[in-house]
């Protein structure tokens, strides 16, 4: 008797790819290629962006200086000869500017430099408008210098600085009323004699904004201080309020229509344009509460409102990521609801909370529109705040607002400084994101 249920012989091997399998494999390879191409394109544009920022901004960290001996004529600076700083302070910068021009012209004659510029006042185009103030401050700090010939190092004009940085060309000066080709020839000669040179520009990092006629003097230091005080306000308000609201909504609030409405509005606020928060801050904090306009405390309050939704959303996501077994185990051992949250759940959610907070701060650090609406423009502050209270209440600017102000000014020297400010701002953002990564690694727990 034969077996009627004999196993059929397979028609093909499992290791042999048919047309359908080849099609699936080809689709998978195409998908991988698309992914690699997308990553490559992203990296390419990132490299192009960073290269553009560095190429355009690194020159802002160098500035051209002129160093020449200058005779501090007592007949112009101290007519009474008393060396009294109060009396000498009555001499304005207009009294010092001719002395700098005479100093350069004297060196031109002494070195035998041939130039069609035959008068000392022709040297004015080489000198920064802020140079006379620099020398005046030095003399008032040490009145005994009057009557001596001292070596003075002062800023060159923005056109001279641009020429040495290839920002100003001989073709462009043909249409420039501030400088001409003869001045550029003289700059080359003075540079060969070692009297004109580029140096690292510390004033760009520590200084304040300047008028449109003195771009070579402008710095971002005061704006950095304004951003620092704003971030303190955001940190000490947004973090406790955001974490407290998240804990209540996630752990204690009943699930009803009211809490659902709150959650929907928090999500909507996270998507509101930042300029809306600027209008809100202008109306509430300045026009209604009469807080000082352009003060970092107002900017910090505005950015706090803008950052709160981000912190609440990230904190709630971190609390949700903690396994329910942690809560059940704590409650099973006799802990109260509050104890289980604050002693067990919150420490485990801390990495995500800190990461979300720092990312929110980094986002707030780069905001410009709300700060412009409350008056925190670049030229509003010219000095470092005198004390902590002044840091919060005195008018000041912030780094993104300062960069925006520089970018819209006509002088190309300010455009260069805008790129340099972007470099400093990116360094702050990189540092904050690095701190977020370190804190996440430090407090991260696995279960």
C-alpha positions as CSV (number, residue, x, y, z in Angstrom):
1,X,0.0,0.0,0.0
2,X,1.5,3.4,-1.0
3,X,1.5,6.6,1.0
4,X,-1.0,9.0,-0.5
5,X,0.4,12.1,1.5
6,X,3.9,12.1,0.2
7,X,5.8,15.5,0.7
8,X,5.9,17.5,-2.6
9,X,9.2,18.3,-4.0
10,X,10.0,22.1,-3.6
11,X,10.0,23.9,-6.9
12,X,12.8,26.3,-5.9
13,X,15.5,26.8,-3.2
14,X,14.9,29.2,-0.3
15,X,18.4,30.8,-1.0
16,X,17.4,31.7,-4.5
17,X,16.0,35.2,-4.9
18,X,13.0,35.6,-7.1
19,X,12.0,38.7,-8.9
20,X,9.8,40.0,-6.0
21,X,12.7,39.5,-3.5
22,X,15.1,41.3,-5.8
23,X,12.7,44.2,-6.1
24,X,12.4,44.4,-2.3
25,X,16.1,44.3,-1.9
26,X,16.6,47.0,-4.5
27,X,14.0,49.2,-2.7
28,X,15.8,48.8,0.6
29,X,19.2,49.7,-1.0
30,X,17.6,52.8,-2.6
31,X,16.1,53.8,0.8
32,X,19.6,53.5,2.4
33,X,21.1,55.5,-0.4
34,X,18.5,58.2,0.1
35,X,19.2,58.3,3.9
36,X,23.0,58.6,3.3
37,X,22.5,61.3,0.7
38,X,20.2,63.2,3.1
39,X,22.8,63.0,5.9
40,X,25.6,64.0,3.4
41,X,23.6,67.0,2.2
42,X,22.9,68.1,5.8
43,X,26.6,67.8,6.7
44,X,27.6,69.6,3.5
45,X,25.4,72.6,4.2
46,X,26.5,72.6,7.9
47,X,30.1,72.8,6.8
48,X,29.3,75.6,4.3
49,X,27.5,77.5,7.0
50,X,30.3,77.2,9.5
51,X,32.9,78.0,6.9
52,X,30.9,81.2,5.9
53,X,30.6,82.3,9.5
54,X,34.3,81.7,10.3
55,X,35.5,83.3,7.0
56,X,33.4,86.4,7.5
57,X,33.6,86.7,11.3
58,X,37.1,85.9,12.4
59,X,38.4,89.2,11.0
60,X,36.3,91.0,13.6
61,X,38.7,89.7,16.3
62,X,41.5,91.7,14.7
63,X,41.8,95.4,14.4
64,X,44.2,97.8,12.8
65,X,46.2,100.1,15.1
66,X,48.5,103.0,14.4
67,X,51.5,103.6,16.8
68,X,53.4,106.9,16.5
69,X,55.2,109.3,18.9
70,X,52.8,112.2,19.8
71,X,53.8,115.5,21.4
72,X,51.3,116.4,24.0
73,X,51.4,120.1,23.6
74,X,50.8,121.9,26.9
75,X,49.7,125.0,25.1
76,X,46.6,123.1,23.8
77,X,46.0,120.6,26.6
78,X,46.9,122.6,29.8
79,X,47.1,126.3,29.1
80,X,47.4,127.3,32.7
81,X,50.1,124.8,33.4
82,X,48.5,123.5,36.7
83,X,48.2,119.9,35.6
84,X,44.8,120.0,37.2
85,X,42.7,117.1,35.8
86,X,39.5,119.1,36.2
87,X,40.8,122.0,34.2
88,X,42.3,119.7,31.6
89,X,39.0,117.9,31.2
90,X,37.6,121.0,29.7
91,X,39.7,120.3,26.6
92,X,37.5,118.2,24.4
93,X,38.6,115.6,21.9
94,X,38.8,118.3,19.2
95,X,41.9,119.5,21.0
96,X,43.6,116.1,20.8
97,X,42.8,115.2,17.2
98,X,45.3,117.6,15.6
99,X,48.0,116.3,17.9
100,X,47.5,112.8,16.5
101,X,47.5,114.1,12.9
102,X,50.7,116.0,13.6
103,X,52.3,112.9,15.1
104,X,51.6,110.8,11.9
105,X,52.7,113.7,9.6
106,X,56.0,114.1,11.6
107,X,56.8,110.5,11.1
108,X,56.1,110.7,7.4
109,X,58.6,113.5,7.1
110,X,61.1,111.8,9.4
111,X,61.0,108.5,7.5
112,X,61.2,110.3,4.2
113,X,58.0,108.8,2.9
114,X,57.0,110.3,-0.4
115,X,53.3,111.2,-0.6
116,X,51.2,113.9,-2.2
117,X,49.5,114.5,1.2
118,X,51.3,117.6,2.2
119,X,49.5,118.7,5.3
120,X,49.0,117.1,8.7
121,X,45.2,117.5,8.4
122,X,45.4,115.1,5.5
123,X,46.1,112.4,8.0
124,X,42.6,112.7,9.4
125,X,41.3,110.0,7.1
126,X,43.7,107.4,8.7
127,X,42.6,108.0,12.2
128,X,39.5,106.6,14.0
129,X,37.0,109.1,15.4
130,X,37.5,107.4,18.8
131,X,41.3,107.8,18.8
132,X,41.3,111.3,20.3
133,X,39.1,110.1,23.2
134,X,41.5,107.3,23.9
135,X,44.4,109.6,24.2
136,X,42.4,112.1,26.2
137,X,41.5,109.4,28.7
138,X,45.1,108.5,29.0
139,X,46.2,112.0,29.6
140,X,43.5,112.7,32.2
141,X,44.6,109.6,34.1
142,X,48.2,110.7,34.1
143,X,48.5,114.5,33.7
144,X,52.3,114.4,34.0
145,X,52.4,113.2,30.3
146,X,51.6,116.7,29.1
147,X,54.6,118.3,27.6
148,X,56.2,115.0,26.7
149,X,56.5,113.1,23.4
150,X,54.9,109.7,24.2
151,X,54.4,106.6,22.0
152,X,50.6,106.4,21.4
153,X,48.8,103.4,20.0
154,X,45.3,104.2,18.7
155,X,42.7,102.8,16.4
156,X,42.9,103.3,12.6
157,X,39.8,104.3,10.7
158,X,37.4,101.6,9.5
159,X,38.5,102.3,5.9
160,X,42.1,101.7,6.7
161,X,41.2,98.6,8.7
162,X,39.0,97.4,5.7
163,X,41.9,97.9,3.3
164,X,44.2,95.7,5.3
165,X,41.5,93.1,5.5
166,X,40.7,93.2,1.8
167,X,37.3,94.6,2.5
168,X,38.2,98.0,0.9
169,X,39.8,97.9,-2.5
170,X,41.4,100.6,-4.6
171,X,38.5,100.3,-7.0
172,X,36.0,101.0,-4.3
173,X,37.8,104.0,-2.9
174,X,37.2,105.8,-6.2
175,X,33.6,106.2,-5.1
176,X,34.4,106.8,-1.4
177,X,34.5,110.3,0.0
178,X,36.2,109.3,3.2
179,X,39.5,108.1,1.8
180,X,41.4,108.0,-1.5
181,X,44.2,106.0,-3.2
182,X,46.9,108.4,-1.8
183,X,45.9,107.5,1.7
184,X,46.1,103.8,0.8
185,X,49.6,104.3,-0.6
186,X,50.6,106.0,2.7
187,X,49.1,103.1,4.7
188,X,51.3,100.7,2.8
189,X,54.4,102.8,3.5
190,X,53.5,103.2,7.2
191,X,52.9,99.5,7.5
192,X,56.3,98.8,6.0
193,X,57.8,101.0,8.7
194,X,55.9,99.1,11.4
195,X,53.7,101.9,12.4
196,X,50.5,100.3,11.2
197,X,49.6,96.7,12.2
198,X,46.8,94.4,12.9
199,X,46.4,93.1,16.5
200,X,43.9,90.9,18.4
201,X,40.9,93.1,19.3
202,X,40.1,92.6,22.9
203,X,37.7,95.6,22.8
204,X,35.5,93.7,20.5
205,X,34.9,91.1,23.2
206,X,34.8,93.5,26.2
207,X,33.6,96.8,24.7
208,X,30.3,98.4,24.0
209,X,28.5,99.4,20.8
210,X,29.6,102.6,19.1
211,X,28.0,105.1,16.7
212,X,27.8,104.6,13.0
213,X,30.8,106.8,12.5
214,X,33.1,104.6,14.7
215,X,32.5,101.0,13.8
216,X,36.1,100.1,14.5
217,X,35.4,100.8,18.2
218,X,32.2,98.7,18.5
219,X,32.2,95.7,20.8
220,X,29.8,93.1,22.1
221,X,30.9,92.9,25.7
222,X,28.2,95.0,27.3
223,X,25.6,93.0,25.3
224,X,27.0,89.8,26.6
225,X,26.4,91.1,30.1
226,X,22.9,92.0,29.2
227,X,22.2,88.5,27.9
228,X,23.8,87.0,31.1
229,X,21.4,88.9,33.4
230,X,18.4,88.0,31.2
231,X,19.4,84.3,31.4
232,X,19.5,84.6,35.2
233,X,16.0,85.9,35.3
234,X,14.8,83.1,32.9
235,X,16.6,80.4,34.9
236,X,15.3,81.5,38.3
237,X,11.8,82.0,37.1
238,X,11.1,79.5,34.3
239,X,12.8,76.5,35.9
240,X,10.8,76.3,39.3
241,X,7.5,77.5,37.7
242,X,7.8,75.1,34.8
243,X,8.8,72.1,36.9
244,X,6.2,72.8,39.5
245,X,3.5,73.1,36.8
246,X,4.6,69.9,35.1
247,X,4.6,67.9,38.3
248,X,1.1,69.0,39.2
249,X,-0.3,68.3,35.7
250,X,1.4,65.0,35.4
251,X,1.2,63.5,38.9
252,X,-1.6,65.3,40.9
253,X,-4.1,67.0,38.5
254,X,-7.4,65.1,37.8
255,X,-8.1,64.2,34.3
256,X,-11.0,66.4,33.2
257,X,-11.9,69.0,30.6
258,X,-10.2,71.8,32.5
259,X,-6.8,70.1,32.6
260,X,-7.2,69.0,29.0
261,X,-7.8,72.7,28.1
262,X,-4.6,73.7,30.0
263,X,-2.6,71.0,28.2
264,X,-3.9,72.1,24.8
265,X,-3.1,75.8,25.5
266,X,0.4,74.9,26.7
267,X,1.1,73.1,23.4
268,X,-0.3,76.0,21.5
269,X,1.8,78.5,23.4
270,X,4.9,76.6,22.4
271,X,4.1,77.3,18.8
272,X,3.3,81.0,19.2
273,X,5.7,83.3,17.3
274,X,8.2,85.0,19.6
275,X,7.2,88.5,18.5
276,X,3.8,88.0,20.1
277,X,5.5,87.5,23.4
278,X,7.4,90.8,22.8
279,X,4.1,92.6,22.2
280,X,2.7,91.1,25.4
281,X,5.8,92.1,27.4
282,X,5.6,95.7,26.0
283,X,1.9,96.0,27.0
284,X,2.1,94.3,30.4
285,X,5.6,94.8,31.9
286,X,6.3,98.3,30.5
287,X,3.1,100.1,29.7
288,X,1.0,98.6,32.6
289,X,3.6,97.7,35.3
290,X,5.9,100.6,34.4
291,X,9.1,98.5,34.6
292,X,12.2,100.2,33.2
293,X,12.2,100.0,29.4
294,X,15.2,98.2,27.8
295,X,16.1,96.6,31.1
296,X,17.4,93.0,31.2
297,X,14.7,92.2,33.9
298,X,12.0,93.0,31.4
299,X,13.7,91.0,28.7
300,X,14.1,88.1,31.1
301,X,10.4,88.2,32.0
302,X,9.4,88.2,28.3
303,X,11.8,85.3,27.6
304,X,10.5,83.4,30.7
305,X,6.9,83.5,29.3
306,X,8.3,82.2,25.9
307,X,10.4,79.5,27.5
308,X,7.8,78.1,30.0
309,X,5.9,76.0,27.5
310,X,9.1,74.3,26.3
311,X,10.2,73.5,29.8
312,X,6.7,72.2,30.8
313,X,6.5,69.9,27.8
314,X,10.0,68.5,28.2
315,X,9.5,68.0,32.0
316,X,6.2,66.2,31.5
317,X,7.8,63.9,28.9
318,X,10.6,63.1,31.4
319,X,8.1,62.4,34.2
320,X,6.2,60.1,31.8
321,X,9.4,58.2,31.0
322,X,9.8,57.0,34.6
323,X,8.3,53.5,34.8
324,X,5.0,53.2,36.8
325,X,6.6,50.4,38.8
326,X,8.8,53.0,40.6
327,X,5.7,54.8,41.8
328,X,3.9,51.6,42.8
329,X,6.9,50.3,44.7
330,X,7.2,53.5,46.7
331,X,3.5,53.6,47.5
332,X,3.7,49.9,48.4
333,X,6.4,50.6,51.0
334,X,4.2,53.2,52.7
335,X,5.4,56.4,51.0
336,X,2.9,59.2,50.4
337,X,2.1,60.4,46.9
338,X,4.3,63.5,47.5
339,X,7.2,61.4,48.8
340,X,7.0,59.0,45.9
341,X,7.1,61.9,43.4
342,X,9.8,64.0,45.0
343,X,12.0,61.2,46.4
344,X,11.9,58.7,43.6
345,X,10.2,60.0,40.3
346,X,11.7,63.5,40.2
347,X,15.4,62.4,40.7
348,X,15.0,59.8,37.9
349,X,13.4,62.4,35.6
350,X,16.1,65.0,36.4
351,X,18.3,64.3,33.2
352,X,15.4,65.1,30.9
353,X,14.3,68.1,33.0
354,X,17.8,69.7,33.0
355,X,18.2,69.0,29.3
356,X,14.9,70.6,28.4
357,X,15.6,73.6,30.6
358,X,19.0,74.2,29.0
359,X,17.6,73.8,25.5
360,X,14.9,76.3,26.4
361,X,17.5,78.7,27.7
362,X,19.6,78.3,24.6
363,X,16.5,79.1,22.5
364,X,15.8,82.2,24.6
365,X,19.4,83.3,24.3
366,X,19.0,83.5,20.5
367,X,15.7,85.4,20.3
368,X,15.7,88.9,18.8
369,X,12.2,90.0,17.9
370,X,10.7,90.2,21.5
371,X,13.8,92.2,22.7
372,X,13.5,94.7,19.9
373,X,9.9,95.4,20.8
374,X,10.9,96.3,24.4
375,X,13.7,98.6,23.3
376,X,16.8,96.4,23.9
377,X,18.6,97.7,20.8
378,X,22.3,97.6,20.3
379,X,23.3,101.3,21.0
380,X,21.2,101.6,24.2
381,X,24.1,100.8,26.6
382,X,27.6,102.2,26.4
383,X,29.0,101.2,29.8
384,X,29.3,98.1,31.9
385,X,26.6,98.0,34.6
386,X,27.7,99.2,38.0
387,X,26.6,96.5,40.3
388,X,24.1,93.6,40.3
389,X,21.0,95.8,40.7
390,X,22.1,98.0,37.8
391,X,22.7,94.8,35.7
392,X,19.0,94.0,36.0
393,X,17.5,97.4,35.9
394,X,19.7,99.7,33.8
395,X,19.1,99.9,30.0
396,X,21.1,97.3,28.1
397,X,21.1,95.2,25.0
398,X,21.5,91.5,24.2
399,X,23.8,89.6,21.9
400,X,21.1,88.8,19.2
401,X,19.7,92.3,19.2
402,X,23.2,93.7,19.0
403,X,24.0,91.5,16.0
404,X,20.8,92.5,14.3
405,X,21.6,96.2,14.8
406,X,25.1,95.7,13.3
407,X,23.8,93.8,10.3
408,X,21.4,96.5,9.3
409,X,23.9,99.4,9.4
410,X,25.5,100.6,6.2
411,X,29.2,100.5,7.0
412,X,30.7,97.1,5.9
413,X,32.8,97.1,9.1
414,X,29.6,96.6,11.1
415,X,28.6,93.7,8.8
416,X,32.0,92.1,9.7
417,X,31.2,92.6,13.4
418,X,27.8,91.0,13.0
419,X,29.5,87.8,11.8
420,X,31.9,88.0,14.7
421,X,29.0,88.4,17.1
422,X,27.5,85.3,15.6
423,X,30.7,83.4,16.4
424,X,30.5,84.4,20.1
425,X,26.8,83.6,20.2
426,X,27.4,80.2,18.7
427,X,30.1,79.5,21.3
428,X,27.6,80.3,24.1
429,X,25.1,77.9,22.5
430,X,27.6,75.2,22.0
431,X,28.7,75.6,25.7
432,X,25.1,75.4,26.9
433,X,24.3,72.3,24.8
434,X,27.6,70.7,26.1
435,X,26.4,71.3,29.6
436,X,23.1,69.7,28.8
437,X,24.9,66.6,27.5
438,X,27.1,66.4,30.5
439,X,24.2,66.7,32.9
440,X,22.3,64.0,31.1
441,X,25.2,61.6,31.3
442,X,25.8,62.5,34.9
443,X,22.2,61.9,36.1
444,X,21.1,59.3,33.6
445,X,19.7,56.1,35.1
446,X,18.9,52.9,33.3
447,X,16.2,50.4,34.2
